[in-house]
């Protein structure tokens, strides 16, 4: 079991032939980051490319491709009000929306 931090939920991150279910719940970004990333003790893999968002989360930016397994917990963080073509250099918790996604086998 690991925590995977994403900026979107790509279906191709699920295992090939996946026939389980996923649970999705929107939550407070700061609370979930503190609880699952900083205090849970679970391994954390981040796929957040945006430097300002990664900095707020205390993670390094990463552009890899996510792979999820049954039992994993994904945290999807997005900008609450994205502006196409604008580079956001500062991000606060109020600028984010968050969802917790549980991958059930």
C-alpha positions as CSV (number, residue, x, y, z in Angstrom):
1,X,0.0,0.0,0.0
2,X,1.3,3.4,-0.9
3,X,0.0,7.0,-1.3
4,X,0.2,8.3,-4.8
5,X,-0.1,12.1,-5.4
6,X,-1.5,13.1,-8.7
7,X,-2.8,16.2,-10.5
8,X,-5.5,14.1,-12.3
9,X,-6.8,10.6,-12.2
10,X,-5.7,8.8,-15.4
11,X,-7.6,5.5,-15.9
12,X,-4.5,4.0,-17.5
13,X,-2.8,4.2,-14.1
14,X,-4.9,1.3,-13.0
15,X,-3.5,-2.2,-13.4
16,X,-4.2,-3.9,-16.8
17,X,-7.4,-6.0,-16.5
18,X,-8.5,-4.2,-13.3
19,X,-11.9,-5.4,-12.2
20,X,-12.1,-3.9,-8.8
21,X,-13.7,-0.6,-7.7
22,X,-12.5,2.8,-6.7
23,X,-13.9,5.1,-4.0
24,X,-13.7,8.8,-4.5
25,X,-14.3,11.5,-1.9
26,X,-13.5,15.3,-2.1
27,X,-11.7,16.5,1.0
28,X,-9.8,19.5,2.4
29,X,-6.4,19.7,0.7
30,X,-4.4,20.7,3.8
31,X,-6.0,18.1,6.1
32,X,-5.4,15.2,3.7
33,X,-1.9,16.2,2.9
34,X,-1.0,16.3,6.6
35,X,-2.8,13.1,7.3
36,X,-1.7,10.9,4.4
37,X,1.5,12.4,3.2
38,X,3.2,13.7,6.3
39,X,1.9,11.6,9.2
40,X,0.6,8.2,7.9
41,X,4.0,6.6,7.6
42,X,3.0,5.1,4.2
43,X,5.4,5.3,1.3
44,X,4.5,8.4,-0.9
45,X,5.1,8.6,-4.6
46,X,4.4,12.0,-6.2
47,X,3.5,12.8,-9.8
48,X,3.0,16.5,-9.3
49,X,4.9,18.4,-12.0
50,X,3.8,22.0,-11.0
51,X,6.7,23.4,-9.0
52,X,4.6,25.7,-6.8
53,X,2.2,23.0,-5.9
54,X,5.0,20.5,-5.2
55,X,6.7,23.1,-3.0
56,X,3.5,23.6,-0.9
57,X,3.2,19.8,-0.5
58,X,6.8,19.5,0.6
59,X,7.5,17.2,-2.4
60,X,9.9,17.3,-5.4
61,X,8.2,17.9,-8.8
62,X,8.0,14.8,-10.9
63,X,6.8,14.1,-14.4
64,X,6.7,10.3,-14.3
65,X,3.7,8.0,-15.1
66,X,1.6,6.7,-12.2
67,X,0.8,3.0,-11.7
68,X,-1.7,2.1,-9.0
69,X,-2.3,-1.3,-7.4
70,X,-5.3,-2.5,-5.3
71,X,-4.9,-1.1,-1.8
72,X,-3.2,2.1,-3.0
73,X,-4.6,5.5,-2.0
74,X,-4.4,8.3,-4.6
75,X,-4.6,12.0,-3.6
76,X,-5.6,14.1,-6.6
77,X,-4.8,17.8,-6.2
78,X,-5.8,20.4,-8.7
79,X,-6.0,24.2,-8.9
80,X,-9.5,25.3,-7.9
81,X,-9.5,28.0,-10.6
82,X,-7.0,27.0,-13.3
83,X,-6.2,29.7,-15.9
84,X,-5.1,28.3,-19.3
85,X,-1.9,29.8,-20.5
86,X,-1.0,31.4,-17.1
87,X,1.9,30.1,-15.1
88,X,1.0,30.1,-11.4
89,X,4.1,30.7,-9.3
90,X,2.6,30.8,-5.8
91,X,0.0,28.4,-4.4
92,X,-1.8,28.3,-1.1
93,X,-4.1,25.7,0.4
94,X,-7.1,27.8,-0.6
95,X,-6.0,27.6,-4.3
96,X,-6.4,23.8,-4.3
97,X,-9.1,21.1,-4.5
98,X,-8.4,17.6,-3.3
99,X,-9.9,14.1,-3.7
100,X,-9.0,10.9,-2.1
101,X,-9.3,7.8,-4.3
102,X,-9.1,4.3,-2.9
103,X,-8.3,1.5,-5.3
104,X,-10.1,-1.6,-4.1
105,X,-9.2,-5.0,-5.5
